[in-house]
Amino acid sequence: MSTEGVDMKRRRMLIGATSAISAVGVGFVAVPFIKSMQPSAKAQAAGAPVEVDISKLEPGQMLTVEWRGKPVWVVYRTEENLKDLPAMDGGLRDPNSEVKSQQPEYAANPARSIKGKEKYAVLVGICTHLGCSPTHVPLGAPNSPTEDWKGGFFCPCHGSRFDLAGRVAQGVPAPTNLVVPPHAYLSDTRLIIGVDQGAA
């Protein structure tokens, strides 16, 4: 085949330009396809772990964050609150956290917390009866649900009561303790909800 009269530089330039345009076209097609295989931002947010700054939380205070569309409470319990927990065992349905599905193994203790972090309670703020959100009623509050109230949570929907470890009282509609979500401490002032202690 004769190449006489063919401008080889121009041919190479046209082949290069065509290749470049083809590569860009493949990119435009591939990017949406690859992105479609990744979870949406909504799906990521629904299950993604949540970091919480607890540095400003003071004894007796509660902080609410959202994880997987549910309210999660972080309660800074006072020394008095912690001392009161064992005295309440006799009036509780599951004082020893025997229903395993309600907390990770590392929180199956009287304080229902990670060892060494007992002052903090981390609880899903949804009543285990019909899904209402109980109210935090601290020790000494004027609207205490019982005379011997030591602080905890009261569900206004049907009257279920929980102590400051999320343990359910006897004789109320809620069948089980409040759920303790998987969590870990990144530092003394940062908590991550949605990641188990051993994985952090």
Buried (B, 14 or more C-beta within 10 A) or exposed (E): EEEEEEEEEEEEEEEEEEEEEEEEEEEEEEEEEEEEEEEEEEEEBEEBBBEBEBEEBEEBBBBEBEBBEBBBBBBBBBEEBBEBBEEBEEBBBBBEBEBEEBBBEBBBBBBBBBEEBBBBBBBBBBBBBEEBBBBBBBBEEEEBBEEEBBBBBBBEBEBBBBBBBBBBBEEBBBEBBBBBBBBBBEEEEEBBBBBBBEEE
